[in-house]
Amino acid sequence: MEFPRLYLVKQNFPDRRIADIPATVQGELKAAGFGSRLTPGSKVAIGVGSRGIANIATIVRAVVEFWKSQGMQPFIFPAMGSHGAATAEGQADVLHHYGIHEATMGCPVISELEVVSLGKTGEGLEAFMDRNAFNADGVMLVGRVKWHTDFAGKIESGLFKMMAIGLGKFAGAQTYHTYAYKLGLETVIRSVGRQVLKSGKILGGLAILEDANHNTGQLTAVPVEVMEQREEELLALVKSWQGHIPVPEVDILILDEIGKNISGAGMDTKVSNRSVNGQNNLWPNTPHIHRVYIRDLSDISYGNGVGLGMADVVHDRLLSKIDWVPTRINSLTASTPAAIRTPIHFSTDRECLERMMPTVGKFSSTDVTFCRIRNTMQLSKSLLSENLLAIIRSNPALEILEGPFPFEFDAGGQLPELLRPEKMGTPQEVAH
């Protein structure tokens, strides 16, 4: 089949990056009075999750240093539900690959799955907390506030969700997602979060907001007394920064990779406009995507292939990298079996695309529109087909960097690696 030519296009998002992250963390925590909540010598449990957050090691190290400067004894624990194959070793390994371990942080990293019951909510949900965190004098959470991949609400993914599914470890994640199937995840997050707050153990959190370039755009210390209200405000703010595919509609979206380090669902559903439950083009005010093709699995997804079920076609190389044990555990714990269904798959990029092109309602293959991105977290640069040129030129936020050039395959039918991390300007520490 004949393919349209391509342009390499840059999407110019506002740059909100923080110049001095450690100083900002220290300033926020001091201004919020976190140090006055405990007496010197107290043990502080710092909960850290499993997402690919930019500069996460730098941020967490600065939190550790703050507590040390206050005369406290901090330690880090994984707050990540069923991730890392729902094992203590696996969750510690996730943090280690982000550069978070005792040698770099200057404090212990304690990973265990034992939990303590915190009683039941009004809806009948039993709340849990990591045992080591519960036995500490206070608990602080470090997490990113952003939109969730499964639902839309005033509180989605952030500190409150971390208090529920993260602090509850595997036991909590199983229970909460089961209730969420009927009650809705936002209801469960709020209900369990409020129950956790009643324990008196939570000191507050450090909310991380990222801009559309995946830079650390804001760091906000959130005291325990205002966590729920403040998180609603922060989510509304970061949603206004959200990046999207740079055209309103595309026939075939090519994702070079998916992975748990990229999104809890493997891909950001509000970029690809897919649902973990199988629906297409569910989210309003989001570009309309007719077909999704996934080429590969991120090397730091630990074999977790959650998200492949949202594609229409995948490359065989993706399937060959999946470890079905953590993939099944994660998907079934989250009650999203559709997210790991196996789509149509072929051994070359060319065949995957040629099989999809006749399914988008275009009689000529050169009329099929394409957008190729590395993953749903990196949206500043994309490859767009020449038949989208009028739309590209009408958008002042878009800049053509190269092209047009042929939509080429090598002798084996594979696409060239035009969107390598070093070319795309991947933020540091994401893949560490």
C-alpha positions in Angstrom: 0.0 0.0 0.0 1.0 3.6 -0.6 1.5 5.7 2.6 1.3 9.5 2.9 4.4 11.5 3.6 5.2 12.6 7.2 6.2 15.8 9.0 8.0 16.0 12.4 5.9 18.5 14.3 6.6 20.2 17.7 3.7 21.2 19.9 4.7 24.2 21.9 3.4 23.9 25.4 4.0 26.5 28.2 7.2 25.6 30.0 6.4 25.6 33.7 9.5 23.7 35.0 10.8 24.5 38.5 14.4 25.7 38.5 15.4 24.5 41.9 13.4 21.5 43.0 15.2 20.8 46.4 14.8 24.4 47.5 11.2 24.5 46.5 10.4 21.3 48.4 12.2 22.6 51.5 10.4 25.9 51.3 6.9 24.3 50.9 7.3 21.9 53.8 8.7 24.6 56.1 5.9 27.1 55.2 3.3 24.4 55.8 4.7 23.8 59.3 5.2 20.1 58.8 8.1 20.0 61.2 6.1 21.3 64.1 3.7 18.3 64.0 6.1 15.9 65.6 8.8 15.9 68.3 12.4 15.4 67.3 13.4 11.7 67.1 10.0 10.7 65.7 9.8 8.2 62.9 8.2 9.5 59.7 7.0 7.1 57.0 7.2 8.6 53.5 4.9 6.9 51.0 6.1 6.8 47.3 4.2 5.4 44.4 5.1 3.6 41.2 4.5 6.1 38.4 7.1 7.5 36.1 7.2 10.9 37.7 9.8 13.4 36.4 12.5 14.2 39.0 10.9 11.8 41.5 14.2 10.8 43.1 15.3 14.4 43.5 11.9 15.3 45.0 11.9 12.4 47.5 15.5 13.0 48.5 14.6 16.6 49.3 11.6 15.4 51.5 14.0 13.0 53.3 16.4 15.9 53.9 13.7 18.1 55.2 12.6 15.6 57.9 16.3 15.0 58.9 16.8 18.7 59.3 13.8 18.7 61.7 15.5 16.0 63.8 13.2 13.2 62.7 14.0 9.6 61.5 12.4 9.2 58.0 12.0 6.0 56.1 10.5 5.4 52.7 7.9 2.7 51.9 6.1 1.8 48.6 2.5 3.0 48.4 1.4 1.2 45.2 -1.4 -1.3 45.7 -0.9 -4.3 43.4 2.0 -3.0 41.3 5.4 -4.7 41.3 3.5 -8.0 40.9 2.0 -7.4 44.3 5.2 -8.6 46.1 7.3 -6.7 48.6 10.4 -7.4 46.5 8.8 -6.3 43.3 7.6 -3.0 44.8 11.0 -2.3 46.2 12.5 -3.0 42.8 10.1 -0.5 41.2 11.4 2.2 43.5 15.0 1.1 43.0 14.7 1.6 39.2 13.5 5.1 39.8 16.7 5.8 41.8 14.9 5.5 45.2 16.9 3.2 47.5 18.8 3.6 50.7 22.1 4.5 49.1 20.6 7.4 47.2 18.0 8.6 49.7 20.1 8.4 52.8 17.4 6.6 54.8 15.9 3.0 54.9 13.4 1.8 52.2 11.1 -0.7 53.9 8.9 -2.8 51.6 6.4 -5.2 53.1 2.8 -6.2 52.3 1.5 -6.5 55.9 -1.4 -4.1 56.7 -3.3 -2.9 59.7 -7.1 -2.5 59.6 -8.4 1.0 60.2 -12.0 0.0 60.6 -14.9 0.4 58.2 -16.4 3.4 56.4 -20.0 4.3 56.3 -20.3 2.4 53.1 -18.9 -0.7 54.7 -15.4 -0.6 53.2 -12.7 -1.8 55.5 -9.7 0.6 55.3 -6.1 -0.6 55.6 -2.7 0.9 56.1 0.8 -0.4 55.5 1.9 -1.9 58.9 5.3 -0.1 59.0 3.6 3.2 58.2 1.0 2.7 60.9 3.7 2.0 63.5 5.5 5.2 62.6 4.8 8.4 64.4 3.5 10.1 61.3 2.9 9.4 57.6 3.6 11.7 54.7 2.7 11.0 51.0 4.6 12.1 48.0 2.5 11.8 44.8 1.5 13.4 41.5 -2.0 14.9 41.2 -3.5 14.3 37.8 -6.5 13.0 35.9 -7.3 9.3 36.3 -7.4 6.9 33.4 -10.7 5.2 34.4 -13.1 8.0 35.4 -13.6 11.7 35.6 -14.4 13.6 38.8 -13.3 16.4 41.1 -10.7 14.1 42.8 -9.0 11.5 40.6 -5.4 10.4 40.9 -3.4 11.9 43.7 -2.8 12.0 47.4 -6.3 10.8 48.3 -6.1 7.9 46.0 -2.7 7.1 47.4 -4.1 7.1 50.9 -6.7 4.5 49.8 -5.2 2.1 47.2 -1.5 2.9 47.9 -1.5 2.8 51.7 -3.8 -0.3 51.6 -1.3 -2.3 49.6 -2.5 -5.4 47.8 -5.2 -6.2 50.4 -6.7 -2.7 50.1 -6.4 -2.5 46.3 -8.4 -5.7 45.9 -11.2 -4.6 48.3 -11.5 -1.0 47.0 -11.6 -1.9 43.3 -14.3 -4.5 44.1 -16.5 -1.8 45.8 -15.6 0.7 43.0 -17.3 -1.6 40.4 -20.6 -0.6 41.9 -20.0 2.6 43.9 -17.6 4.3 41.5 -13.9 4.9 42.1 -14.2 8.5 43.2 -16.7 7.5 45.9 -14.4 4.8 47.2 -11.3 7.0 47.1 -13.0 9.7 49.2 -14.6 7.2 51.6 -11.5 5.3 52.3 -9.3 8.4 52.4 -11.5 10.0 55.1 -11.3 6.8 57.1 -7.5 6.8 56.8 -7.5 10.4 58.0 -9.4 9.3 61.1 -6.4 7.2 62.2 -4.5 10.4 63.1 -1.4 9.1 61.4 -1.4 11.3 58.2 0.7 14.5 58.4 -0.2 15.6 54.9 1.4 15.3 51.5 3.6 16.8 48.9 1.5 17.2 45.7 3.5 17.1 42.4 2.0 18.8 39.3 3.5 18.2 35.9 3.1 20.4 32.8 2.3 19.1 29.4 6.1 18.7 28.7 6.2 16.3 31.7 8.3 18.8 33.6 7.8 19.4 37.4 5.6 22.4 37.2 4.5 22.8 40.8 5.2 21.4 44.2 2.6 22.0 46.9 2.7 21.0 50.5 -0.8 19.9 51.5 -1.5 19.8 55.3 -3.8 17.1 56.5 -6.6 19.5 57.5 -7.2 20.7 53.9 -6.2 17.6 51.8 -9.5 16.9 50.2 -10.4 20.5 49.3 -6.8 21.3 48.2 -6.6 18.3 46.0 -9.7 19.3 44.1 -8.2 22.7 43.4 -4.9 21.2 42.3 -6.6 18.7 40.0 -8.6 21.5 38.3 -5.4 23.4 37.8 -3.3 20.6 36.3 -6.2 19.6 34.0 -5.9 23.1 32.5 -2.3 22.2 31.6 -3.2 18.9 30.0 -1.6 18.0 26.6 -3.4 16.3 23.8 -2.8 14.8 20.3 -2.2 18.0 18.2 -5.1 17.3 15.7 -8.8 17.0 16.4 -9.2 13.6 14.6 -6.8 10.9 13.3 -7.4 7.6 11.6 -4.5 5.7 13.1 -2.6 6.6 16.2 0.8 4.9 16.5 2.2 4.4 20.0 5.8 3.3 20.0 5.4 2.0 23.6 3.0 1.6 26.5 4.0 0.8 30.1 3.1 1.1 33.8 5.8 3.7 34.1 3.9 5.8 31.5 0.4 5.4 32.9 -1.5 3.2 35.3 -3.4 2.0 32.3 -0.3 1.5 30.2 -1.4 4.5 28.1 -3.1 7.7 29.1 -6.7 6.9 28.1 -7.5 10.7 27.9 -4.8 11.0 25.2 -5.7 7.9 23.2 -9.4 8.4 23.9 -9.9 4.8 25.0 -11.4 3.2 28.1 -10.0 0.4 30.2 -13.4 -1.2 29.8 -13.2 -1.3 26.0 -15.1 1.8 24.8 -13.6 4.0 22.1 -13.7 7.8 22.1 -15.4 8.0 25.5 -13.9 11.2 26.7 -15.3 14.6 25.6 -13.0 17.5 24.4 -10.4 14.9 23.4 -9.3 14.2 19.8 -11.2 11.5 18.0 -9.0 8.4 17.4 -10.3 5.7 15.0 -7.6 3.1 15.4 -4.7 2.6 17.9 -1.6 0.6 17.0 1.0 -0.2 19.7 4.5 -1.2 18.7 6.3 -2.1 21.9 6.3 -2.4 25.7 8.5 -0.1 27.8 11.6 -1.9 29.2 10.7 -0.4 32.7 7.2 -1.7 32.8 8.5 -5.0 34.3 6.7 -7.0 31.8 3.3 -5.5 32.8 1.3 -5.3 29.6 -1.8 -3.6 31.0 -3.2 -1.4 28.2 -2.7 -3.7 25.2 -6.4 -4.5 25.2 -7.2 -0.9 24.3 -5.4 -1.2 21.0 -6.9 -2.4 17.7 -3.6 -4.0 16.6 -0.2 -4.6 18.3 3.2 -5.8 17.1 4.3 -9.3 18.0 7.3 -7.8 19.8 5.0 -6.3 22.4 3.4 -9.7 23.1 6.8 -11.3 23.4 7.8 -9.0 26.3 4.7 -9.4 28.4 5.0 -11.2 31.7 1.4 -12.4 32.2 1.7 -12.9 36.0 1.9 -9.2 37.0 -0.2 -8.3 34.0 -3.1 -10.5 35.2 -2.7 -9.6 38.8 -2.8 -5.9 38.1 -5.8 -6.1 35.6 -7.9 -8.4 37.7 -7.2 -6.5 40.9 -8.4 -3.3 39.2 -11.5 -5.1 37.8 -10.5 -4.2 34.2 -10.1 -7.5 32.3 -10.7 -5.8 29.0 -7.5 -3.9 29.4 -5.4 -7.0 28.8 -7.4 -8.6 25.9 -5.0 -9.6 23.1 -5.7 -7.6 19.9 -4.9 -8.6 16.3 -1.1 -8.8 16.0 1.5 -9.2 13.3 5.2 -9.5 13.1 6.0 -6.2 11.1 5.0 -2.6 11.4 4.0 -2.6 7.8 1.6 -5.5 8.0 0.0 -4.1 11.2 -0.7 -0.7 9.5 -1.7 -2.2 6.1 -4.2 -4.4 7.8 -5.8 -1.4 9.7 -5.8 1.1 6.8 -8.9 -0.3 5.0 -10.9 -0.3 8.3 -11.1 3.5 8.7 -13.6 4.3 5.9 -11.1 5.7 3.4 -11.0 4.5 -0.2 -7.5 5.7 -0.9 -4.6 4.7 1.4 -3.0 8.1 0.9 -6.0 9.7 2.5 -5.6 7.8 5.8 -4.4 10.2 8.5 -1.6 9.2 10.9 -0.2 10.5 14.2 2.8 8.7 15.7 4.1 9.5 19.2 6.6 7.7 21.5 4.0 7.3 24.3 1.1 9.2 25.7 3.3 11.0 28.2 5.5 12.6 25.6 3.3 14.8 23.4 5.6 17.7 22.5 6.8 16.0 19.3 4.9 13.8 16.9 5.0 12.5 13.4 1.9 13.7 11.4 0.9 12.7 7.9 1.0 15.2 5.1 -2.8 15.0 4.6 -3.1 16.9 8.0 -0.9 19.8 6.8 -3.8 22.3 6.6 -4.7 21.6 10.2 -1.1 21.8 11.3 -0.6 25.2 9.6 -3.8 26.6 11.1 -2.6 25.9 14.7 -0.1 28.6 16.0 1.0 26.2 18.7 2.4 23.8 16.1 5.8 24.1 14.5 7.1 21.9 11.6 10.6 20.8 12.4 11.3 18.4 9.5 9.5 17.2 6.4 7.8 16.1 4.4 9.7 12.8 4.2 8.6 9.3 3.1 6.7 7.0 5.4 9.5 4.5 5.2 10.0 0.9 6.4 13.3 -1.1 6.4 13.8 -4.3 4.4 12.1 -6.3 7.2 9.0 -4.1 7.1 9.8 -2.3 10.4 9.5 1.5 11.1 12.7 3.4 11.8 13.1 4.6 15.4 12.5 8.3 14.7 11.1 9.0 18.1 14.0 7.8 20.3 14.1 9.3 23.8 17.3 11.3 23.1 15.7 12.9 20.1 12.5 13.6 21.9 14.1 15.3 24.9 12.8 12.9 27.5 12.9 14.5 31.0 15.6 13.1 33.3 14.9 10.5 36.0 11.7 9.2 34.4 13.4 6.1 33.1 16.0 5.7 36.0 
